[in-house]
Amino acid sequence: MELRRQLETDLYQSMRDKDEIARNTIRIVLSSLKLAEVEKGHTIDDAEIQGIIQKEIKMRAESIAEFTKGNRQDLVDKAKLETQVLEKYLPKQMSDDELLKLIDRAIGEVGAQSPADMGKVMKSVLPLVQGQASADRISKLVRSRLIKE
């Protein structure tokens, strides 16, 4: 609940500062939180909030790619600013080297030998990096490790 409180405090501060990007971005996250709570039927914890924020960042990354194709630099800049606002609420992201160490350890523990074992490795790694790396990023690194071996 600490993260929710921080979001609400920052929303009010952005309103006072007349920071439209931060205000609108935080409002979107808070509405996504409320929707998730209605769907799940209970209040969500900080880990679930981080998951929602990561999903919002992923949506903006996809938008940036589309806006770039459409030569809409104004929308690219806006999406990048929104991403910066969202990233403040996530823990420090792990480097690829740190992730690869965890992935290598997980591959050894589960005895993974081919890309068919990717699910086992992902299941082992994801709880260890909660909020510190996106599932897409982990998936790419796991796949690269299993294909090389």
PyMOL commands that set and color helices and strands:
alter all, ss='L'
color gray80, all
select helices_A, chain A and resi 2-16+20-40+46-69+73-87+96-110+115-129+135-148
alter helices_A, ss='H'
color red, helices_A
deselect
rebuild
show_as cartoon
